[in-house]
Amino acid sequence: MRSWARWVWAWLWVLGACGGAETRGAATPEEAVERMASALRRGDAATTEALTDPRGRTLTPEERADVAKRFVTEHRALAKELEDAARGPIVRTARVPLANGEFVTLHLENGEWRVDGAVLDPPVLSSPEEAALAMKRALASRDLDTVVRVLAEGPRDALRSDLASLDAALADPSLFEVSTSGDSATIVLPDQRRILLVKEGPEWRVLRVEEAPNAEPTNTPFRLIEK
């Protein structure tokens, strides 16, 4: 993704660091935006480097070559956009990671941090990963107890075993292998099971879960998990 942070870092690679520049970070978002715009106009590579998130400093050799040709003129437009942004209201937000891999978003209002009210709403399944994590939450809540109570012992134990193993396979979203094609997506889990998803309106929904190749057949009475 060619975000402005990556373009700035590429510019540093092209120009090299300039001596004598201010290299401290910014104390506020407003200061960061204003100083970045000023540094871009001056051609101050060291200051732009100090203000750039290190996570945005990864470019391929091809992208660097492209930037070397184009950034000299493009950075002026970026400086103008940053200056305009600094004159308007800046919304401060923060993301707090949770143990289950999700995040809670906070907003700074009148000097106080407040949790985004959306945390109380049903999850918006705007990506295949979010749909998979929503399924994990449902599995963790064990809401199927009222259903499995009417099952015979064998199918009930098989269903609970399948759900527990699927819950474990969904533990680390960073290990998901996600492929998307239009309104269809597939997530390959670490145990090689595959979650098939479809996009319905703005949200992704789980269509079915396929067992890993050569997996032992199960006695699960439902068709969520299939061979």
C-alpha positions as CSV (number, residue, x, y, z in Angstrom):
1,M,0.0,0.0,0.0
2,R,1.4,3.4,-1.0
3,S,0.4,5.5,1.9
4,W,1.9,9.0,2.3
5,A,4.1,7.6,5.1
6,R,5.7,5.2,2.7
7,W,6.2,7.9,0.1
8,V,8.0,10.1,2.7
9,W,10.3,7.3,3.7
10,A,11.1,6.6,0.0
11,W,12.0,10.3,-0.4
12,L,14.4,9.9,2.5
13,W,16.0,7.0,0.7
14,V,16.3,9.1,-2.4
15,L,17.7,12.3,-0.8
16,G,19.7,10.9,2.2
17,A,19.7,12.5,5.6
18,C,20.5,16.2,5.9
19,G,22.7,17.4,8.8
20,G,21.6,19.9,11.4
21,A,17.9,19.1,11.2
22,E,15.5,18.7,14.1
23,T,15.1,14.9,14.7
24,R,12.8,14.8,17.7
25,G,9.3,13.5,17.4
26,A,6.1,15.6,17.8
27,A,4.2,16.0,21.1
28,T,0.7,16.4,19.5
29,P,-1.0,15.4,16.2
30,E,-1.2,19.0,15.2
31,E,2.5,19.6,15.7
32,A,3.4,16.4,13.8
33,V,1.3,17.5,10.8
34,E,2.6,21.1,10.8
35,R,6.2,20.0,11.1
36,M,5.9,17.4,8.4
37,A,4.4,19.9,6.0
38,S,7.2,22.4,6.8
39,A,9.9,19.8,6.4
40,L,8.6,18.7,3.0
41,R,8.7,22.2,1.8
42,R,12.3,22.7,3.0
43,G,13.5,19.4,1.8
44,D,14.5,18.5,5.3
45,A,15.0,14.7,5.1
46,A,16.1,14.2,8.7
47,T,13.0,15.8,10.2
48,T,10.7,13.9,7.9
49,E,12.4,10.7,9.0
50,A,12.0,11.5,12.7
51,L,8.3,12.1,12.1
52,T,7.6,9.0,10.1
53,D,6.3,5.8,11.6
54,P,9.0,3.1,11.1
55,R,6.3,0.7,10.1
56,G,5.7,2.7,7.0
57,R,9.3,2.6,5.8
58,T,9.1,-0.6,3.6
59,L,9.3,-0.2,-0.1
60,T,10.3,-2.7,-2.8
61,P,13.3,-1.8,-5.1
62,E,10.8,-1.2,-7.9
63,E,8.8,1.3,-5.8
64,R,12.0,3.1,-4.7
65,A,13.0,3.6,-8.4
66,D,9.5,4.9,-9.2
67,V,9.6,7.3,-6.2
68,A,13.0,8.6,-7.2
69,K,11.5,9.8,-10.4
70,R,8.2,11.2,-9.0
71,F,8.6,12.4,-5.4
72,V,10.4,15.6,-6.1
73,T,7.3,17.2,-7.5
74,E,4.7,15.1,-5.6
75,H,5.9,16.1,-2.1
76,R,4.8,19.8,-2.7
77,A,1.2,18.7,-3.2
78,L,1.5,16.5,0.0
79,A,2.8,19.5,1.9
80,K,-0.1,21.6,0.9
81,E,-2.6,18.9,1.9
82,L,-0.9,18.5,5.3
83,E,-1.0,22.3,5.9
84,D,-4.7,22.4,5.0
85,A,-5.4,19.5,7.4
86,A,-3.5,21.2,10.3
87,R,-5.8,24.2,10.0
88,G,-8.9,22.0,10.5
89,P,-10.1,19.9,13.4
90,I,-7.9,16.8,14.2
91,V,-9.7,13.8,15.7
92,R,-7.5,11.9,18.1
93,T,-8.1,8.2,18.3
94,A,-6.3,5.3,19.9
95,R,-6.6,1.5,19.5
96,V,-6.1,-0.8,22.5
97,P,-5.3,-4.4,21.7
98,L,-7.2,-7.1,23.5
99,A,-6.0,-10.6,24.4
100,N,-8.3,-12.2,21.8
101,G,-6.6,-10.3,18.9
102,E,-9.3,-7.6,18.6
103,F,-9.1,-3.9,19.3
104,V,-11.1,-1.3,21.2
105,T,-11.1,2.2,19.7
106,L,-11.0,5.3,21.9
107,H,-11.6,9.0,21.0
108,L,-10.2,12.0,22.8
109,E,-13.1,14.4,23.6
110,N,-12.6,17.6,25.7
111,G,-9.4,16.3,27.1
112,E,-10.9,12.9,28.2
113,W,-10.5,9.6,26.5
114,R,-13.8,7.7,25.8
115,V,-14.4,4.2,24.5
116,D,-16.1,4.1,21.1
117,G,-19.7,3.2,21.6
118,A,-19.6,0.8,18.7
119,V,-18.0,-1.7,21.1
120,L,-21.5,-2.3,22.5
121,D,-23.0,-2.9,19.0
122,P,-23.1,-6.1,17.0
123,P,-19.8,-6.5,15.1
124,V,-19.7,-5.2,11.6
125,L,-18.3,-8.0,9.5
126,S,-16.5,-5.9,6.9
127,S,-13.8,-8.4,6.1
128,P,-13.4,-12.2,6.0
129,E,-11.1,-12.0,9.0
130,E,-13.8,-10.2,11.0
131,A,-16.4,-12.8,10.1
132,A,-14.1,-15.6,11.2
133,L,-13.4,-13.8,14.5
134,A,-17.2,-13.3,15.0
135,M,-17.6,-17.0,14.6
136,K,-14.8,-17.5,17.2
137,R,-16.7,-15.3,19.7
138,A,-19.9,-17.4,19.1
139,L,-18.0,-20.6,19.7
140,A,-16.4,-19.2,22.8
141,S,-19.7,-18.2,24.3
142,R,-21.0,-21.8,24.0
143,D,-24.5,-20.6,23.0
144,L,-25.2,-24.0,21.4
145,D,-25.7,-25.7,24.7
146,T,-29.5,-25.4,24.4
147,V,-29.3,-27.1,21.1
148,V,-26.9,-29.9,21.9
149,R,-28.9,-30.8,25.0
150,V,-31.4,-32.7,22.8
151,L,-28.7,-34.7,20.9
152,A,-27.7,-38.2,21.6
153,E,-24.4,-38.6,23.5
154,G,-22.3,-39.6,20.5
155,P,-23.3,-36.7,18.2
156,R,-23.3,-34.3,21.1
157,D,-19.7,-35.2,22.0
158,A,-18.6,-35.1,18.4
159,L,-20.1,-31.6,17.9
160,R,-18.5,-30.2,21.0
161,S,-15.2,-31.7,20.0
162,D,-15.4,-30.2,16.5
163,L,-16.4,-26.8,17.9
164,A,-13.6,-26.8,20.5
165,S,-10.9,-27.7,17.9
166,L,-12.3,-25.0,15.5
167,D,-12.1,-22.5,18.3
168,A,-8.5,-23.4,18.9
169,A,-7.7,-23.1,15.2
170,L,-9.1,-19.6,15.2
171,A,-7.0,-18.4,18.1
172,D,-4.3,-16.5,16.1
173,P,-5.6,-14.3,13.2
174,S,-2.1,-13.6,12.1
175,L,-1.8,-17.3,10.9
176,F,-4.9,-17.0,8.7
177,E,-4.2,-17.4,4.9
178,V,-6.9,-15.3,3.3
179,S,-7.7,-15.2,-0.4
180,T,-10.5,-13.1,-1.8
181,S,-12.2,-13.2,-5.2
182,G,-15.1,-10.8,-5.6
183,D,-17.8,-11.7,-3.1
184,S,-16.2,-15.0,-2.1
185,A,-13.3,-15.6,0.2
186,T,-11.4,-18.5,1.7
187,I,-9.5,-18.6,5.0
188,V,-7.1,-21.5,5.5
189,L,-6.5,-22.1,9.2
190,P,-3.2,-23.4,10.7
191,D,-4.7,-26.9,10.9
192,Q,-5.5,-26.7,7.2
193,R,-9.2,-26.4,7.6
194,R,-10.8,-24.0,5.2
195,I,-13.5,-21.4,6.0
196,L,-15.6,-20.4,3.0
197,L,-17.2,-17.0,3.2
198,V,-19.6,-15.0,1.0
199,K,-20.2,-11.2,1.1
200,E,-23.9,-10.3,1.7
201,G,-24.4,-6.6,1.3
202,P,-21.6,-4.8,3.2
203,E,-20.8,-7.8,5.5
204,W,-18.9,-11.1,5.2
205,R,-20.7,-14.3,6.4
206,V,-19.4,-17.8,6.9
207,L,-20.8,-20.2,4.3
208,R,-19.2,-23.4,5.6
209,V,-16.1,-24.9,7.1
210,E,-14.3,-27.7,5.2
211,E,-12.1,-30.2,7.0
212,A,-8.5,-30.5,6.2
213,P,-7.5,-33.0,3.5
214,N,-7.2,-36.5,4.7
215,A,-8.9,-35.7,8.0
216,E,-10.7,-38.4,9.9
217,P,-14.5,-38.3,9.2
218,T,-16.6,-37.0,12.1
219,N,-20.0,-37.8,13.5
220,T,-21.1,-34.2,13.6
221,P,-24.9,-33.9,13.1
222,F,-24.8,-30.5,11.4
223,R,-23.2,-29.4,8.1
224,L,-21.2,-26.4,9.3
225,I,-18.1,-28.5,9.1
226,E,-17.8,-30.6,5.9
227,K,-15.4,-32.9,4.1
